[in-house]
Amino acid sequence: MSDLPNSAAMVGAMTSWCRVAERGQQYIYHLGSLARDRRASGILNIVADTAMLLAETRFLRLQQERMVFSSPEDDRWVYLATRSGTGYAPRAVISLRITSFEWRALRAVRDREPGISVTRAIRDALVYPTLTSFDVARSMIELLQQRQLIEAANGKGWTLSRAGLEALT
């Protein structure tokens, strides 16, 4: 993992670039195999998820290209983000007030259907289908609660606090 570029190890570098990038400008956010490397690096996982969120909101277009001298065994790619000129970037994510994972969890709390628990909505939003998904969702609920982004709802369950609603804009 020592060959990971500094740009991939810094979420702040990518979000800083996003704040000033003009349409068509590109940013290399990883060199290597993103699917493999992000499992070994929590920071890279956050960078990759932030890029994916900004692609989902159409703020960025993502692409990958095999590196020129990469063999199938080496499996090395260049991962590029291109500023689209459209879409939006959630301010709380771009300013690093919350992570892309927290933003996804807040959106799940806000948009969940009445019969769906907050735990399930967050688990599904964070795409954790494994046995640890309940633990991941509970940990996220605790984090959002500590950061006062969610609060106890009337009756039972959770709802977004004023700060949580502001973080989604």
Secondary structure, 3 states (H helix, E strand, C coil): CCCCCHHHHCHHHHHHHHHHCCCCCEEEEEEECHHHHHHHCHHHHHHHHHHHHHHHCCCEEEEEEECCCCCCCCCCEEEEEEECCCCCCCHHHHCCCCCHHHHHHHHHHHHCCCCCCHHHHHHHHCCCCCCCHHHHHHHHHHHHHHCCCEEECCCCCEEECHHHHHHHC
